[in-house]
Amino acid sequence: MATIHELIEKAEIESRDEKAKRYGLIVAIPGEVYTRSVSKHSVVYVEYVAGKWDAWRETHGSNKKQPIAYKEIARAQDIEFVFAKVCNYFDYLEKKRRGRK
């Protein structure tokens, strides 16, 4: 039988995963890693590392394993802050795309 701490942790993970989905992210590793493609060669990642949430975008060239470009979007202990920054970044990209057309 699960302890109260395990049940609380499971509920927190499920809550984070649902919030990530609402922001348009895909759950890669429940409670730890979220991702979303923003173009053919660029992906946004949100990952929990060493007590903080990191959000960044990587751009890869054709047939390249290493990224050719990297942009840090946010780093904080508060996942809500990081999700908000990621959402703002997605909005920025959408406005930029609409401006080109």
N, C-alpha and C positions, 0 to 999 in steps of 0.2 A: 504494500500500500504506500502511496506517495505521501511525503511529509507536506506540511503546510507551506514550507519554503519552496519545495518543488512545484507545488500547485500554483503558488504566486508567480514564480518565474515563468512557468508555462503560460499563464494568463498574460503576463507582460509581453512575452514573445509574440503571442497571437495578436495582441493589441498593436504592437509595432508593425507586424506583417500587414495587418489590415490598413493601417495608416499609410504604409509604403504603397500599397496597391491603390489607395485613393489618390496618391500623388503621381500615379502612372508608372510606378516602379515594379519590376518583377522580383519576386523573392528567389534569390539564388541559394542562400543558406538561411533557413528560418532564424530570425532574431539577430543575424550577424551581417549578412551581405545582401544588398539590393542593387539592381542594375536596370538600365534602360538605354537602348540604342537611340542615338539622336541623329545619325546619318549613316551612310553606307560604311564609313570607316571610323566613326566616333561612338564611344559608349560612355555613359555616366555611371559611376560606381558610388555606392554608399556602404561603408564598412566600419565595424566596431573594432578598433585596434588600441590596445594598451589603455583602456579606460576612456577613450574618446571616440567620437564618430567623425570619420573623414568622408568627404564627398569630393570627387574629382572627375575630370573628363580626360579620357585618353583617345588620341587619334592614331590610327595605324595606317601605314601605307600598304599598298597591295603586296601580299606575300611577305610581310614583315612581322616578325614576332614581337620585336621591341617597339614601343610607341614612338612616333615621330614628333608628337606634341603632347603636352600635359598641361592641364589647368586645374589648380586647386579651387574648389568652389566654396568649401566651408570645412571648419574643424572645430568641434565643440563637444562638451559632455552632454549637452541637451539635444536629444534626437529631434525634438520639435523644431528647434532653431535650424538644424541642418536640413530637415525636410523643407522648411520654409525657404531657405536659400536655394535649394535644388529646384523648387517650384518656381522661384523667381528666375532662375537660370533658364528653365524650360520656356517660361513666358518671354524672356529676352530673345531666345532663339526663334520662337514663333513670330514675334514682331519683326525680327530681322529678315526672316524668310518672306513674310508678307510684303515687306518694304521693297524687296527685290523684284517682285512680280508686277 
